[in-house]
Amino acid sequence: MKAAGLHAIVLDDFLAKVRRVHAGETGLIDFAEIKDLKREEIFDLHTIPSVDINDAGIKGMLEKTVIIKLNGGLGTSMGLAGPKTLLPVRDGMNFLDIILKQLQILRKKSGANIPLLFMNSFNTDEATRKHKGIAKLNGDVPSTFVQNRVPRLDATTLLPIGDGTDGEDWCPPGHGDIFPALQVSGLLDQLLSRGIRYAFLSNGDNLGATFHPGILAEFVRRDLQFLSEVTPKTAADIKGGVLFRHAKTGRIQLLETAQVPPANKMDFENTQRFADFNINNLWIDLIALKERMSEGPLDLSLIVNPKETRGTKVLQLECAMGAGIGQFARTGVVRVPRSRFAPVKNCSDLLVRRSDACMIDDDGALVLHPDRKGEEPVVVLDDNYKKIDDFEHLVPVVPSLLKCRRLSVKGAVIFDVPADIEGDVALENPLPTAVSITRLG
């Protein structure tokens, strides 16, 4: 890690995680320590006052704000070889195009030159920086910075699987690395020196996560250090991470599905107990972050991610950005509508985003069509559609999902003509070769 030029802070933090695993820590969280959040600890977005983006006080807050997008994913599960955010998603635009348009709209409406940063991984940095409009996005503030990388560990010996000369020897340490990455890159100090105090963080593949001046105003009014957005769970997201109050620390913390003991899987997916899930839209006071990090590395809950590389069982030691909430005393949770969560994790999600069930609103956000009344269609495509090249071949014409409740497809069905999918529809092709949708039913 030293030879690769990684900062001592990153090295020390990684070695601390290795020691925790060596001591027997699995990353699983004891459900006896999980207490429910109190109802009054969560406030609803619709209950906060609306704000005028041109109000002098609001504009003053905007001028102290930075937007940061996570952009480290390659989308390998979809068969992509480059950044997922370069994938065309709507009207010929990819994720980066839409995010840049969102920023353009925000800057024009507010008159504030809000900076936008992308946290890339070592896999996505070069292609992202070359994308039109990225390089000169923020004037004298860099538009990109790079997430750190750490060694993959042999699951048996806990030693690195290689000498670092092969790219597969390394892995990203989870998006929780955003905090040390801001620190060691010097960007945190640079932003603070320019008077920027507030940061809005979200996933680059979530095109519903637009900047919300009302949430910022409430964040400032409540004098919070860290605020997490949640939204009600549906059948599509029972595995989404949830927030809870830790019995020992008394603080709000994040529980990810990878941290759930097998015996508690049903408890975790119980929407009566965990009605909301974390959508990774976060608001942070950068002064508070600087002060906390001056005390030492953030003690984020550990995620031990088992993988296989070159035939060897390995462990990737990771942490989640949303776990940062447990590091601060003045924290909050805001329940937001589903419109602020529109991710693309697989080709099933991509079909929904490209369909007429979604639209781009006046702020440039990709949201559900009003006729959906906040309910997203559930789409389940089988492995014939798993890789993007196969998906594009099988879905040359995007079907209408405006009135669809659930669509499941088994076998290779080619959507080669306009089709209206309404209610619950199950399509199946038992043949080994692809057939047109016109030949079914």
N, C-alpha and C positions, 0 to 999 in steps of 0.2 A: 504494500500500500504506500509506503514511503517512496519507493522507486517510481510509482505511478504518479507521484506528486500530490497525493491526498493530504489534506490538512491534518495537523495533529489532533484537532478537536474531533474530526471524523474518525480517525484511527482509535482514539481513546473511547469514543462512544461505541464503536463496533466491538472492541475487545471487551467492554463491559457487558455487552449483550452475549458474547460468546461465553463469558464466565457464568452468566445466569443460566444458559442452557447446560453448561457443563455441571452446574450444581443441581440440575434436575428440573429446571423450569421448562414447562411445555408451551407456555403461551395461553393455556386454557384458564378461564376465570371461574372461580368457585361461585356457584349460584347462591350459596349461603351469604355471600357478601353483596348481593345485588338487591338494592332497595328501589322501589318505584319512585319516580318523580312525583312531587305533589302537583296537583292540578294548577295551583297558582304560580308554579315555577315556569309554566309554558304560557306565553301570550300569543294570541292569534293576530295575524297580519291585518285582518279586516277591522280590528279594534283600535289600531293606532291611527293617529290623526294623519290625514292626507297633507302633503306638503307641496308647495309651489317651487319648482326647480329653479325659478328665477328670483326667488326670495334671497335677499343679501346674506342672511344667516345660513341658508342652505348652500348657497354658492360658496360661502367661506369654507364649509365642511367639504364640499366637493373638491376644492382646490388643495385640500389636505389628504386626498385619498388616492390610492393606487389600486388597480385591478390586476389580479394575478391569475393566470390560467395554467392548470396542470397540463402538460403536453408531452409526457414521456412515453405514452403507449404506442406500441407498434401495431397492435391489432393482429398479432400472430394467430390468435384463435380463429380469425376470419380469413386467414391466408394472406394477410398483407405483409409486404416486405419493408414498407416505409411507415411514416407517422400516420396514425389513424385519422388525424385531423386533415389530411390531404385527400381523404376519400370524398368524392362527390356525394352530397346528401340531399340537395334541394335546388331546383331551378338552375342546374349547372354549377352551383357554388359548393365548395367544400366547407368543412367546419371553420377553417381559418378565414375564408372569405366572409362567412356570415358573422364571425366574431369581430372582424375588422369593420364590417358594416354597422354592427351594434355600437361600436365605439364611435364611429363617425356620427351616428344619430345622436348619441349621448352628448358628445362634444358640441354639436350644433345646437341642441336644445338648451344646454346649460351654459354655454359660453366658457366652460372650464376645460383647460387642456389636461384632462385626466390621463396619467400614464397607464399603459397596459404592458404587462410583462408576461412572458411565457417561460415556465420552468420546463426545459427540455431534458431528455435523458441523453446519454452518450450515443444512443441509437437514433435519436430524432433531431438532434441539434443542427446538423449541417443542412438537411433538407428544409427545415423550418426557416432558418436564417435566409435561405435563398428565395423563399416565397415572396412574391410581389407584395410590397407594402409593409413588410416586417422591419427591414433594416433601419429606416428613418422614421419609425413610429413615434418616438418620444423625444426627439431632439437630443439633448445631452445625457439622457438617461438610457442605459442599454435596454433593448426590448426583449432580450432573452438572457437567461442564465442557465447553468447546467446542474442538474441533480448529481449528487455524488454517486459513486459506485463502490460496492464492497465485494469481497470474495464469496463465491459459492463454497459451502463447506461439505466435506464428506460426512454423510450422516452417521457413520460409525466412529470416525476418529476426530471429528470436528476440526480437521485441518483443511486448508484450501485445496481444491481439487487440481490446481495447476500452479504454474509459476507466474501467471498473469500475462503471458504473451498471447494467449488465445482469448478472443472475445467472450467465449463461453465460460471462462474462468470467473467472470464477473456477473453481478446482477444488480439491479436497482434496489435500494433499501426501503422501498415503499414511499408513498408520497408524504409520510411524516418527515422525510428528509428535507422538506421545503424549509424548515426552520434553520437547521445548521447550514443549508445551502445559501440562504440569504445572508447568514452571518459570515461565513468564510469567504464568500464572494465579494464582501464589502458592500453589497447592495443595501443591506439594512441600514448601515451608517449613512450611505449616500442618500437614501430616501429621507431619513430623519434630518439630515443636514439641509435638505430642501424644504423642510417644514411639512413633509408628508407624514401623517400620524396614523391614518386608518387604512386598512387593507381589506378588500373583498376578494376571497379566494374561491375558486370553483373548478370543476373538471372541464377540460377542453372539449369533451364530447357531449357535454350537457348544454345544448343550445337554448334551453329555457332559463339558464342562470344569468339573466341580465342584471346590471347594476340597478338597485332599488333605493332611491333617495330617502324614501320613508323609513326603510329599515335602518339606514345609516343615521338618520335623525333620532330614531328611538334608541339606537345603540349609544349615541352620544348623550342623549337625555338621561338615560339610566346609568351613565358612567360605567359601562361594562368594559371588561378587558377582552372577552371572548364570547361570541354569540354563534350558535349553531342553528341552521334552518332544518326543520323536519316537516314531513308531510304524511298524511294518513296512509297506512299500508293498504295495498290491494292484493289480489291473488298473484299479481305479477312480481311482487317484491317482498315476499315473506322472509326472504333471506337477507334483506337489507339490515345494515347495522343499526343498533338502537342505543339510546342514551339512558343511563340509570344513575342513581346515587349510590356511591360506594359506602358500605356500612362502616368501614374503618376510617377512611379519609374524610367522609362527609361531603365530598365533592362530586359534581356531575362527571361521569366518565362515559366513554364509548365502548360498546360491546359489538365486535364484528363477528360474523358467522364462523370465521376460522378460529375464534377464541372460545367457542361454545363446546363444552364437554358433550360427547355423544349421548349421554343419558339425559341431557337437558335440551336436546334438539327440538322436541315438541313444545317445551316451555318457551323457547326463543321464538318459535313461529306462531305462538298464540297471540292473535291480534287483539284479544280482550285485555291481556296484560301489557303487551307492547303494541299500542294502537298506531304509533307513529314510527317512522324510521328516518335516520340521518341521511340527507341528500348531498352532503359534502359541500354545501354553500356556507362559507364561514366568514365571519367579520372579526377582525383582530385589531387591537390597539398596539401599534408598533413600539410605542414607548414602553408599554408593559412587557412586550416580548423582549425588548432589549434588556430591561431590568432583570427579567427572569433568567435570561441566558447568561447574564453576567455572574449569576450565582452558580453556574455549571450547566452541563447538558440537560435538556429536557428529559424527564424520566417517563417516556411514553410507554404504554403497555406494549408488550412484545407479541409479535405474530411470527410463529415458526412455520414456514411454508415448505412442506416436503415436495421435492421435484425429482426428476431423473435427467441427468445430463451425460451424454456419451456413455450410456449404459451404467452409470454410477448413481446410486441414490444419494441425493444431496439435500441440504437444508439451506433455505434462503431466510435470513433474519430481517424482518421488516417491521415497520410501524406505520400507523395511519395518521394522516394529517388531522382528522377530526378528534383524535385522542388528545390533542393539545388542550382541549377544554379542561382536562383534569389538572392542568398545571397552574391554573389561575383561581383566585378567590372570588372575583366578581364576574360571574358568568351567567348566561341566559340562553333560553331556547325559544325560538319563534316558529309557530306552526304556519306554514305557507300553503297556498293552493298547489295542486298538481302541475299547474302550468310552469312552475319554476324547476321542474325535473323532467327533462326530455333527453335521456342518455341514449347512446348507441353502443351496446355491449356485444351484439351479435347481429347476424343478418335478419333475424326476426324483427329486432328493433328497427333496423334500417328500413325494412318494408313499411313499417308504421310511419316513420318519419317522412318517407317519400310519398306517402299516400295522401288522399284528401281528408283523412282523419286529422291531419295537422295543417297548420298554416303559419306564415310569418306575420307577426303583429307589427304595430306602428313603432315599437322599440327595437325591431329586428329579432325578437325572440321567436323561436320555433315552438309553438304552443298547439294544444288541441283545438280543433274547430269548435266554435261555441255550441253547435248542435250536439256535440259529444257530452255536454254538461259535466265536464271534468272527468269522465270515465274513459280510460284508454282501452282500445281494443286489445284483446289478448291474442297474439299470433305465435303459433308453435310450428316452425318448419323443421323437418327432419334433417339428417346429416347430408342429404343430397344438396342442401342449400347452405351448408356450413361455411364453405370457402367462397370468397367474394367473386372469383371468376365463374364458379358454378352458379352462384346466385344471379349474376348479371345475365348469364346464358339462359337460365330458366325463367327469369322475370324481365323480359324486354319491355313488357307493358304493365305498369303498376296498376293493380286492381283498385277499385273504389272500396274503401273500408269505412266510409262515413257512417254507415248504419250497421257495421259489423260489431258483434259482441265478442265472438271468438272464432278464429280460423285456425284449423290444424291441417297440415299437409303431410301425408306419408307417401313416399315414393316420388319419383321425378315427374312433376307436372309442369308443363310449360305455359306460363301466362303470356300468350302471344296475341290475345285479342282483349279489348276492354271487357271487364267483368265487374259486376256489382255484387259484393259479398255482403249479405245482410243476415243479422241474427247469428245463430250458431251454425257454422259450416265446417264439415270435415271432408276433405278430399283425399282420395287414396288411389294410387296407381300400383298394382301388384306386379306389373311387368318389369323386367330388368332394363328396358329402354324407356326413355322419356316420351311422354305423350302430351299432346295439346289439351288444354283445359276444355276445348270444344268437344273432345271425345269422351268426357266423363259425364255421368248422370244421364 
